[in-house]
Structure formats: C-alpha cells, structure tokens
Amino acid sequence: MQRVDLGEVEYKVAAKEMRDWVEERIEGTAEDRLFMLSHPPVITYGPRTVVEDLPAEAASIPAVAVDRGGFATYHGPGQLVGYLVIDLKRRGPVDIVRWMENGLIEALGSLGFPLVRRDTPKGASSLVGVWTEDGRKLCSIGMRIRRGVTSHGFSVNVDPDMSVFHMFTSCGLHDVTMVSLAELATERGIPAPTDAAVRDAIAHSLGAA
C-alpha cells in the first residue's frame, strides 16, 4: 500500500479528490493508498445522523453531509485524518473496520498509549473506533465501500481543540467523552507525540510505505 502524506486540505476539496482516487483504484491505474492529512474545522455527518445531534445553526463551524457510514464527527487542526482507498477484492474476505481498529491500536500502543476496540451490544449505538481502557474515545472510523473499493477512513485526535466536541453529539453517542493523545500524554506524564510520529506509526502498522 502506498503512503501519501498531505497537509491541510479543505474538506470539500478532499471529498472531490477522494472520488477520483476511488475511480483510479477501480480502473487499476493506482495501487492501494493511505492518504494522511488534516482539515480546517468542519463537522461531517452520515445519512443516519439526526438533526438534534448536529451543532446549532448559529455555530461557527460548518456542518457537511457526507456519503460514508457513521454519524457526526469533527475534523480540524491537530487531528490526523486517514483516508484508505483499498481494493477489497484483491485482499480477499477481510473485516476492514476491525483491521483498521487493530492497526491503530498497535500503532498508538507503540507510542505509549494502551488502547482497545469495543464490540457493540445488540441494539446499541455503534462502538466502532479506538478507545481508552476507561471508555473514552480517541479515534473515529467511518467508511464507504463502492464496487469493492473503500473510501473515507479514520481520524485520530492528536491535539485538536477538544472543546468543539461539546457543541454536538459525536458518533451518535450521547454519553461518551472524546479524548486526545495530548490529554492522555499529560495524564501519563509522557511527552505528547508529534503529528509526524503518529503518521509514521500508523503507516507502519497498516503496511503503507
């Protein structure tokens, strides 16, 4: 899988480019790729999101409807976003979400942060993502699969403005606290990892070079 590092990209620009990346993978003109980038402040939400979970109309951060799974989430400076464009037909039967959860857990564990995935109880809101052992959410995951090729992916709260998460209901979970690596580092008395270190660890764990 090819690693592609980008800087800050407007969400709508990235969404348009992502459609092109998917077409390139479907047509076989590009290999599997992991794009890593950040966005200016934006709240994105999937089609199952209820209006009550979104920020008030007067909020300063735009909310954008997207074509991925999952509910509302925040993207902004200090957060690492990973978009995976992978041909699942070439990989055989694989639970791409669980593979991504385990890859993120391995990557961030190598930086000193013990994390876990959680199974979703029947009838409950989805617990897909990566969590601290005490039940706070660090990484969100939302994907789309079209003609056997994935798009969208994950976000990791490295050191974003965490106050934004109080403006809306993240991931459809009303009683969950979102957390950042910077906050966890302070609690553990260790240096906060840089964006570059997080990118390198994730690329290594997911097999992107």
Secondary structure, DSSP 8 states (H G I E B T S, - for coil): -EEEEEEE--HHHHHHHHHHHHHHHHHTSS--EEEEEE-SSEEEE-TT--GGGS--TT-SS-EEE-SSSS--EEE-TTEEEEEEE-BHHHH-S--HHHHHHHHHHHHHHTTT--EE-----TTS----SEEETTS-EEEEEEEEEETTEEEEEEEEESS--GGGGGSS-GGG-TT--B--HHHHHHHHTS----HHHHHHHHHHHHT--
